[in-house]
């Protein structure tokens, strides 16, 4: 009986620990949701619709470029924090070296993006400031959160996310009260807010560990790190490519309306990402946890329900009070209800990517994301061919577009996932060798 009692207490303790960790993550997401909304409303209504579209697209480009920075060495750092905590100092040094080495490539790719997409409409200083904010400052802050999550310090990670988001929101509110509202002025303020957030993150939240260079241990993971970097770049390319295409094909006005819509949809992803973190860690520790199709369906259904419910709540608010989020958001209010299913399919595709990462299928993940990205680009080009800023038809078609992406992503993900569960390591070795 005593043995049974110990087992039950152990299980209850484990479940309570998981619930506490999830509560911290959700708490961080809830706080970030409120602050992100204040940030979004301030900027969306301080800049013109066209300038907001340019800023949002440049920010998306910076997020994409931030995944090149470090060449994926954040993945070995996260795994070390999760299962080999004594090596966090060594992997931190490895990440810092990789980050510095990657910066010339980041600058080269950033320049190419600017010349190809932004040069006709956006000042170089504004573009460079936004990219620097995402690559040099916000991505390192995210690394601090990732390490804390790996160590199980979910409360500290949540606090950091809220702090960083709050600093950006404060900068946005102050900018809203400024005498002039130029795009370059906001880009510089945005960079300054991100820089301050990053400095506070490392001063207050990074775990105290002895930094040491252990090249043999650290860079033994280079192949996996590069595969993760490729997958991350491809994921964000397919995730953010829409903004670049909308700007290139539709121009700044349609890009601005689309950016407002997608920013509202992004808000629905915050609680889902908290859940994804828990799923990744559980799969790392219990590889067979998601073998059941009923569990898979239940999880995807829950993600869809939360996502659609979140956007429906925003649509209802704007239907009752169109100016509740400002005059520029009011212009996009009719678009919100027309895209009701988009967040469900979009967030589940992101969840699929996390599943593959959790199982170590990084190269296959990159291939699947590339295929999904190519499909998205092709379908979006067709949809944008008849886009009109005064009509909502092209927004309705986005529901079908993201449905197609979900079907493609789900089919490929679970084929790869089940192949791994049945013990097909040879396939993974061949794909990694090719990568």
C-alpha positions in Angstrom: 0.0 0.0 0.0 2.8 2.4 0.8 4.4 1.7 -2.6 1.1 2.4 -4.3 0.8 5.6 -2.3 4.2 6.7 -3.4 3.4 6.0 -7.0 0.1 8.0 -6.8 1.8 10.8 -5.1 4.5 10.8 -7.7 1.9 10.9 -10.5 -0.1 13.7 -8.8 3.1 15.7 -8.2 4.1 15.3 -11.9 0.7 16.3 -13.1 0.6 19.3 -10.7 4.0 20.3 -12.0 2.9 20.2 -15.6 -0.3 22.2 -14.8 1.8 24.8 -12.9 4.2 25.1 -15.8 1.3 25.4 -18.3 -0.3 28.0 -16.1 2.9 30.1 -16.1 3.1 29.8 -19.9 -0.5 30.8 -20.4 -0.2 33.6 -17.8 2.7 34.9 -19.8 0.7 34.6 -23.0 -2.3 36.3 -21.5 -0.1 39.2 -20.3 1.6 39.4 -23.6 -1.8 39.4 -25.4 -3.1 42.4 -23.5 0.2 44.4 -23.9 0.5 43.3 -27.6 -3.0 44.7 -28.2 -2.0 48.1 -26.8 1.1 48.1 -28.8 -0.7 47.1 -32.0 -3.5 49.7 -31.5 -0.9 52.5 -30.9 1.2 51.8 -34.0 -1.6 50.8 -36.4 -3.3 54.2 -35.7 -0.2 56.4 -35.5 1.2 55.4 -38.9 -0.8 55.5 -42.1 -2.1 52.2 -43.4 0.6 52.1 -46.1 3.4 52.9 -43.6 2.1 50.3 -41.2 2.1 47.7 -44.0 5.8 48.6 -44.8 6.7 48.4 -41.1 4.9 45.0 -40.6 6.5 43.6 -43.7 10.0 44.8 -42.7 9.5 43.4 -39.3 8.5 40.0 -40.8 11.6 40.1 -42.9 13.7 40.8 -39.8 12.1 37.8 -38.0 13.0 35.6 -41.0 16.6 36.9 -41.0 16.8 36.4 -37.3 16.5 32.6 -37.9 19.7 32.7 -40.0 21.5 34.4 -37.1 23.3 31.8 -35.0 22.9 29.1 -37.7 20.5 27.2 -35.6 22.7 26.8 -32.5 19.8 27.8 -30.3 18.5 24.3 -30.8 21.5 22.5 -29.2 21.4 25.2 -26.4 17.8 24.4 -25.7 18.3 20.7 -25.7 21.3 21.2 -23.3 19.1 23.3 -21.0 16.4 20.6 -21.1 18.4 17.4 -20.6 22.1 18.3 -20.0 22.1 21.4 -17.8 25.7 21.3 -16.9 26.6 22.0 -20.5 24.5 25.2 -20.8 27.7 27.4 -20.4 29.5 25.6 -23.2 26.6 25.7 -25.5 26.0 29.4 -24.7 29.5 30.2 -25.9 28.9 28.1 -29.0 25.8 30.0 -29.8 27.5 33.4 -29.3 30.3 32.4 -31.7 27.8 31.1 -34.3 25.7 34.3 -33.9 28.7 36.6 -34.6 29.9 34.5 -37.6 26.4 34.6 -39.1 26.0 38.4 -39.1 27.7 39.1 -42.5 25.4 36.6 -44.2 22.4 38.2 -42.5 23.5 41.6 -43.7 23.9 40.4 -47.3 20.5 38.7 -47.4 18.9 41.8 -45.8 20.4 44.0 -48.5 19.0 41.8 -51.2 15.5 41.9 -49.6 15.7 45.7 -49.5 16.7 46.1 -53.1 14.2 43.6 -54.3 11.1 44.6 -52.3 11.4 47.7 -50.2 13.7 50.2 -52.0 10.9 52.0 -53.9 8.8 52.8 -50.9 10.8 52.6 -47.6 13.8 54.6 -46.5 16.9 52.5 -46.0 17.4 53.8 -42.5 13.9 52.7 -41.4 14.4 49.2 -42.9 17.9 48.8 -41.3 16.6 49.9 -37.9 13.7 47.4 -38.0 15.9 44.5 -39.1 18.5 45.3 -36.5 15.7 45.4 -33.8 14.6 41.9 -34.8 18.0 40.3 -35.4 20.4 41.9 -33.0 18.0 42.5 -30.1 14.7 40.6 -30.0 16.2 37.3 -31.2 18.8 37.2 -28.4 15.9 38.0 -25.9 14.0 35.0 -27.3 17.1 32.9 -26.7 16.9 33.8 -23.0 13.3 32.7 -22.9 14.1 29.5 -24.7 16.9 28.6 -22.2 14.6 29.4 -19.3 11.9 27.2 -20.7 14.4 24.4 -21.2 15.4 24.7 -17.6 11.8 24.5 -16.5 11.8 28.1 -15.3 8.5 28.9 -17.1 7.6 31.7 -14.8 10.8 33.6 -15.4 10.4 33.1 -19.2 6.8 34.4 -19.0 7.9 37.4 -17.0 10.6 38.2 -19.6 8.2 38.0 -22.5 5.8 40.3 -20.7 8.6 42.7 -19.8 9.9 42.9 -23.4 6.5 43.3 -24.9 5.6 45.9 -22.3 8.7 48.0 -23.2 7.8 47.9 -26.9 4.2 48.8 -26.1 5.4 51.7 -24.0 7.5 52.9 -26.9 4.5 52.6 -29.2 2.3 54.6 -26.8 4.9 57.4 -26.4 5.3 57.5 -30.2 1.5 57.9 -30.5 1.7 61.1 -28.5 4.7 62.4 -30.4 4.3 65.5 -32.6 5.2 63.7 -35.8 4.7 60.1 -36.9 7.3 59.3 -39.6 8.1 55.7 -40.4 11.8 56.2 -39.8 11.1 57.8 -36.4 9.1 54.8 -35.3 11.7 52.4 -36.7 14.4 54.0 -34.5 12.1 54.0 -31.5 11.3 50.4 -32.1 15.0 49.5 -32.3 15.7 51.3 -29.1 12.9 49.5 -27.2 14.2 46.1 -28.4 17.7 47.0 -27.4 16.6 47.9 -23.9 14.6 44.7 -23.6 17.6 42.6 -24.6 19.9 44.2 -22.1 17.5 43.7 -19.3 16.9 40.1 -20.4 20.6 39.1 -20.1 21.2 41.2 -16.9 18.2 39.8 -15.0 17.0 36.5 -16.5 19.8 34.5 -18.1 20.9 31.6 -15.8 24.1 32.2 -13.9 26.5 29.7 -15.5 30.2 29.4 -16.1 30.9 30.3 -19.8 33.5 28.1 -21.3 34.5 27.1 -24.8 34.1 23.4 -25.4 34.5 23.2 -29.2 34.4 19.4 -29.5 31.2 19.0 -27.5 29.5 22.1 -28.8 30.2 21.9 -32.5 29.5 18.2 -32.6 25.9 19.3 -33.0 26.6 21.6 -36.1 24.8 19.4 -38.5 21.6 19.2 -36.5 21.9 23.0 -35.8 22.1 23.8 -39.5 19.2 21.5 -40.2 17.2 23.3 -37.5 18.2 26.7 -39.0 17.2 25.6 -42.5 13.8 24.4 -41.1 13.3 27.7 -39.2 14.2 29.8 -42.2 11.8 27.8 -44.4 9.1 27.9 -41.7 9.3 31.7 -41.4 9.6 32.1 -45.1 6.3 30.3 -45.7 4.8 32.0 -42.7 5.9 35.6 -43.6 6.1 35.2 -47.4 2.5 36.3 -47.7 3.4 39.8 -46.4 6.2 40.2 -48.9 4.0 39.0 -51.8 1.1 41.3 -50.7 3.5 44.2 -50.7 5.0 43.3 -54.1 1.7 42.6 -55.8 -0.9 44.7 -54.0 1.2 47.7 -52.9 1.4 49.4 -49.5 -2.3 50.0 -49.0 -3.4 46.4 -49.4 -0.2 45.3 -47.5 -1.3 47.6 -44.7 -4.8 46.1 -44.5 -3.5 42.6 -44.7 -0.9 43.3 -42.0 -3.6 44.6 -39.7 -5.7 41.5 -40.3 -2.8 39.1 -39.8 -1.7 40.9 -36.7 -5.1 40.3 -35.2 -4.8 36.6 -36.2 -1.4 36.5 -34.6 -3.0 37.4 -31.3 -4.9 34.1 -31.4 -1.6 32.1 -31.7 -0.2 33.3 -28.3 -2.0 30.7 -26.1 -1.4 28.0 -28.8 2.3 28.6 -28.6 2.3 28.2 -24.9 0.7 24.8 -25.4 3.2 23.9 -28.2 6.0 24.4 -25.7 4.5 21.8 -23.4 3.9 19.4 -26.2 7.5 19.6 -27.4 8.9 18.9 -24.0 6.6 16.0 -23.4 7.4 14.4 -26.7 11.2 14.8 -26.0 10.7 12.8 -22.8 7.9 10.5 -23.9 8.3 9.7 -27.7 5.2 7.6 -27.9 2.8 10.1 -26.2 1.2 11.2 -29.5 0.9 7.8 -31.2 -2.9 7.8 -30.8 -5.0 9.3 -33.6 -7.8 10.2 -31.2 -5.3 12.3 -29.2 -4.0 13.9 -32.3 -7.5 14.8 -33.4 -8.5 16.1 -30.0 -5.4 18.4 -29.8 -5.9 19.8 -33.3 -9.6 20.3 -32.6 -8.8 22.2 -29.4 -6.2 24.4 -31.3 -8.8 25.2 -33.9 -11.5 26.0 -31.4 -9.3 28.4 -29.4 -8.1 30.0 -32.6 -11.5 30.5 -34.2 -13.0 31.6 -30.9 -10.3 34.3 -30.4 -10.8 35.8 -33.8 -14.6 35.6 -33.5 -14.4 37.6 -30.3 -12.4 40.3 -32.1 -14.8 40.3 -35.0 -17.8 40.7 -32.6 -16.1 43.6 -30.8 -15.4 45.4 -34.1 -18.9 44.7 -35.4 -20.4 46.3 -32.2 -17.8 49.1 -32.0 -15.8 49.5 -35.2 -13.6 52.2 -33.8 -12.7 50.3 -30.6 -9.2 49.6 -31.9 -8.7 52.9 -33.7 -9.6 54.4 -37.0 -7.2 52.4 -39.2 -8.2 49.1 -37.7 -11.9 50.2 -38.3 -11.0 50.2 -42.0 -10.1 46.5 -41.7 -13.0 45.5 -39.5 -15.1 44.0 -42.4 -12.1 41.7 -43.2 -11.9 40.1 -39.8 -15.1 38.1 -40.0 -14.3 37.0 -43.6 -11.1 35.3 -42.4 -12.6 33.4 -39.5 -11.1 30.0 -40.3 -7.6 31.3 -41.2 -6.2 31.2 -37.6 -7.3 27.6 -37.0 -5.5 26.2 -40.1 -2.5 28.6 -39.7 -1.9 27.7 -36.0 -2.2 24.0 -36.6 0.4 24.2 -39.4 2.7 25.8 -36.8 1.9 23.0 -34.4 2.8 20.4 -37.0 6.2 22.0 -37.4 6.8 21.8 -33.6 5.9 18.1 -33.6 8.6 17.4 -36.1 11.1 19.5 -34.2 10.3 17.6 -30.9 11.0 14.3 -32.6 14.3 15.4 -34.0 13.1 15.2 -37.7 14.7 18.5 -38.5 15.7 17.9 -42.1 12.4 16.4 -42.9 10.8 19.3 -41.2 12.6 21.7 -43.5 11.5 19.7 -46.6 7.9 19.7 -45.5 8.0 23.4 -44.7 9.5 24.2 -48.1 6.7 22.3 -49.8 4.1 24.1 -47.8 5.8 27.4 -48.5 5.9 26.8 -52.2 2.2 25.9 -52.2 1.3 29.0 -50.2 3.2 31.2 -52.6 1.5 29.7 -55.6 -2.0 29.9 -54.1 -1.4 33.4 -52.7 -0.3 34.7 -56.1 -3.6 33.5 -57.6 -5.6 35.0 -54.8 -3.9 38.4 -55.0 -4.3 38.6 -58.7 -7.8 40.1 -58.2 -7.2 41.7 -54.8 -9.0 45.0 -54.2 -8.6 47.1 -51.0 -12.3 48.0 -51.1 -13.5 44.4 -51.4 -13.4 41.3 -49.1 -13.5 38.5 -51.8 -9.8 37.9 -51.6 -9.9 37.6 -47.8 -12.7 34.9 -48.0 -10.4 33.0 -50.4 -7.7 32.9 -47.8 -9.8 30.4 -45.8 -9.5 27.9 -48.6 -5.8 28.7 -49.1 -5.0 27.9 -45.5 -7.2 24.8 -45.6 -5.1 23.5 -48.4 -1.9 24.3 -46.4 -3.3 22.4 -43.4 -4.2 19.3 -45.5 -0.7 19.3 -47.1 1.1 19.9 -43.8 -0.9 17.4 -41.8 -0.5 14.6 -44.4 3.2 15.1 -44.7 3.8 15.6 -41.0 2.0 12.5 -39.8 3.5 10.3 -42.6 7.0 11.4 -41.4 6.0 11.2 -37.7 4.6 7.7 -38.0 7.5 6.5 -40.0 9.7 7.6 -37.1 7.5 5.9 -34.5 7.7 2.6 -36.4 11.4 2.7 -36.5 12.5 4.0 -39.9 15.8 5.7 -38.8 17.4 4.9 -42.2 15.1 7.5 -43.9 16.2 10.2 -41.5 19.9 9.3 -41.9 19.5 9.6 -45.7 17.7 13.0 -45.5 20.3 14.3 -43.0 23.2 13.2 -45.2 21.6 14.9 -48.2 21.2 18.1 -46.1 
